[in-house]
Amino acid sequence: MQFLYRTPCGIAYPDYVITGFHMMKREGEHTEEEKAVIIQTAEELSQMNTVFYSGHCTGIPAFEMMKQIMGSKLIALHSGETVI
């Protein structure tokens, strides 16, 4: 997964990304394999100097797993909220 863009000084990461990770489950809990993907995703994203605003499609259980790893680099974004 790469969120790189080129600048005159080289390659950089964006400061902010508004996204949805599409990890929501309609029924049941995540499998161990799905949990491993969620954790790996959060670990990789936490290495970036980027704040991620995540929409509802991430799902609460996945968001909570990612938040434990990403801390302040992951923020829930709800309908009607403003990002400045």
C-alpha positions as CSV (number, residue, x, y, z in Angstrom):
1,M,0.0,0.0,0.0
2,Q,1.5,3.3,-1.0
3,F,0.2,6.8,-0.6
4,L,3.2,8.6,-2.0
5,Y,3.3,11.7,-4.1
6,R,6.3,13.5,-5.6
7,T,7.4,17.0,-4.6
8,P,10.3,19.1,-5.8
9,C,12.2,17.8,-2.7
10,G,11.4,14.1,-3.4
11,I,8.7,11.7,-2.2
12,A,6.3,12.6,0.6
13,Y,3.2,11.3,2.3
14,P,0.0,13.3,2.5
15,D,-0.7,15.1,5.9
16,Y,-4.3,13.8,5.9
17,V,-6.4,11.1,4.2
18,I,-10.2,10.8,4.3
19,T,-11.0,7.2,3.7
20,G,-13.1,4.2,4.6
21,F,-11.2,0.9,5.0
22,H,-14.2,-1.4,4.1
23,M,-13.6,-3.8,6.9
24,M,-17.1,-3.9,8.2
25,K,-18.8,-7.3,8.7
26,R,-22.5,-7.6,8.2
27,E,-22.7,-10.6,10.6
28,G,-20.5,-12.3,13.0
29,E,-17.0,-11.5,14.1
30,H,-13.8,-11.1,12.1
31,T,-11.9,-14.3,11.4
32,E,-8.3,-14.6,12.7
33,E,-7.1,-14.1,9.1
34,E,-9.2,-10.9,8.8
35,K,-7.9,-9.7,12.1
36,A,-4.4,-10.2,10.9
37,V,-5.1,-8.1,7.8
38,I,-6.6,-5.3,9.9
39,I,-3.6,-5.3,12.3
40,Q,-1.1,-5.4,9.5
41,T,-2.9,-2.5,7.7
42,A,-2.8,-0.4,10.9
43,E,0.8,-1.2,11.6
44,E,1.8,-0.1,8.1
45,L,-0.3,3.0,8.2
46,S,1.0,4.0,11.6
47,Q,4.5,4.2,10.1
48,M,3.4,7.1,7.9
49,N,3.4,10.7,9.0
50,T,-0.3,10.9,8.1
51,V,-3.6,11.3,9.9
52,F,-6.4,9.1,8.6
53,Y,-10.1,10.1,8.9
54,S,-12.1,6.9,8.6
55,G,-15.7,6.6,7.6
56,H,-18.4,4.2,8.8
57,C,-17.5,1.4,6.3
58,T,-14.4,0.6,8.4
59,G,-16.7,-0.9,11.0
60,I,-16.5,-0.4,14.8
61,P,-14.6,-3.6,15.7
62,A,-12.0,-3.0,13.0
63,F,-11.7,0.7,13.8
64,E,-11.1,-0.2,17.5
65,M,-8.4,-2.7,16.6
66,M,-6.7,-0.1,14.3
67,K,-7.1,2.7,16.9
68,Q,-5.1,0.7,19.4
69,I,-2.2,0.6,17.0
70,M,-2.5,3.9,15.3
71,G,-3.6,6.1,18.2
72,S,-4.0,9.7,17.2
73,K,-3.2,8.9,13.6
74,L,-6.7,7.4,13.2
75,I,-9.9,9.5,13.7
76,A,-13.5,8.5,13.2
77,L,-15.4,10.7,10.7
78,H,-19.2,10.8,10.9
79,S,-21.8,12.3,8.6
80,G,-22.2,16.1,9.1
81,E,-18.8,16.6,10.7
82,T,-16.3,19.1,9.3
83,V,-12.6,18.6,8.9
84,I,-10.6,21.8,8.9
